[in-house]
Amino acid sequence: MGDIFDLLIGEISATHEFAKPYIKLLEELALKMEIIYLEGNHDFNLARFFQRVKIFNLQEQPLKLNLHTSKGKNTDFKNSFITLAHGDIFLSP
């Protein structure tokens, strides 16, 4: 939920090199499952790096997601909602 990278900023190329193998790994993983990446205060403007990973910037947070359960799985959470956000959206500027 953000800050996965110590520092990665889309416009600052000096922050890109170390992250390349991790970006590649996330993109490969996104071929097999949906990956949602919530940008934080250490990693932002990342949409340019990802084709398959869904990026949500701080202004698009929090996300409200509806939980669905697979057939035969625990149904305690069926049709429940969860809210996800990077914690910095709750701090005063």
C-alpha positions as CSV (number, residue, x, y, z in Angstrom):
1,M,0.0,0.0,0.0
2,G,2.6,2.4,-1.1
3,D,6.2,2.9,0.0
4,I,7.1,-0.5,-1.5
5,F,10.0,1.3,-3.0
6,D,12.2,3.4,-0.7
7,L,12.0,6.1,-3.3
8,L,10.6,5.9,-6.8
9,I,9.3,9.0,-8.6
10,G,8.1,8.9,-12.2
11,E,9.8,12.1,-13.3
12,I,13.2,11.6,-11.5
13,S,15.3,9.1,-13.5
14,A,17.9,8.7,-10.8
15,T,15.2,6.8,-8.8
16,H,14.4,4.3,-11.5
17,E,17.3,1.9,-11.9
18,F,17.1,0.0,-8.7
19,A,13.4,-0.6,-9.1
20,K,13.5,-2.1,-12.6
21,P,13.7,-5.8,-11.5
22,Y,10.9,-5.3,-9.0
23,I,8.7,-3.6,-11.6
24,K,9.4,-6.4,-14.0
25,L,8.5,-9.0,-11.3
26,L,5.2,-7.2,-10.4
27,E,4.3,-7.0,-14.1
28,E,4.9,-10.8,-14.5
29,L,2.9,-11.5,-11.4
30,A,0.1,-9.4,-12.8
31,L,-0.3,-11.9,-15.7
32,K,-1.5,-14.4,-13.2
33,M,-3.5,-12.3,-10.8
34,E,-4.9,-8.8,-10.3
35,I,-2.4,-6.5,-8.6
36,I,-3.5,-3.1,-7.2
37,Y,-0.7,-0.7,-6.3
38,L,-1.6,2.2,-4.0
39,E,1.0,4.9,-4.4
40,G,2.4,6.4,-1.3
41,N,4.6,9.4,-0.4
42,H,7.8,7.6,-1.4
43,D,6.5,6.2,-4.7
44,F,4.3,8.2,-7.0
45,N,3.6,9.0,-10.6
46,L,4.2,5.3,-11.4
47,A,1.6,4.6,-14.1
48,R,4.3,5.1,-16.8
49,F,6.2,2.0,-15.4
50,F,3.3,-0.4,-15.4
51,Q,1.1,-1.9,-18.1
52,R,-0.8,-4.5,-16.2
53,V,-0.6,-3.4,-12.5
54,K,-3.4,-1.1,-11.6
55,I,-2.0,2.1,-10.0
56,F,-4.0,4.4,-7.7
57,N,-2.5,7.7,-6.8
58,L,-3.1,9.4,-3.4
59,Q,-6.0,11.5,-4.9
60,E,-7.8,8.3,-5.9
61,Q,-7.6,6.8,-2.4
62,P,-9.2,5.4,-0.4
63,L,-10.5,2.5,-2.4
64,K,-13.7,0.8,-1.4
65,L,-13.7,-2.8,-2.5
66,N,-16.5,-5.4,-2.4
67,L,-15.3,-8.8,-1.2
68,H,-16.5,-11.8,-3.1
69,T,-16.0,-15.3,-2.0
70,S,-15.4,-18.4,-4.1
71,K,-17.9,-21.2,-4.0
72,G,-17.2,-23.4,-1.0
73,K,-15.1,-20.8,0.8
74,N,-15.8,-19.0,4.0
75,T,-18.9,-16.8,3.4
76,D,-18.6,-14.7,6.5
77,F,-17.3,-11.8,4.4
78,K,-19.6,-12.3,1.4
79,N,-20.8,-8.9,0.1
80,S,-18.7,-7.0,2.7
81,F,-16.7,-3.9,1.8
82,I,-13.2,-3.1,2.8
83,T,-11.4,0.3,2.4
84,L,-7.8,0.5,1.4
85,A,-5.5,3.5,1.5
86,H,-1.9,4.6,2.0
87,G,-1.8,6.1,5.5
88,D,-0.5,9.5,4.4
89,I,-4.0,10.5,3.1
90,F,-5.0,10.9,6.7
91,L,-2.2,13.3,7.7
92,S,-2.6,17.0,7.7
93,P,-0.5,18.8,5.0
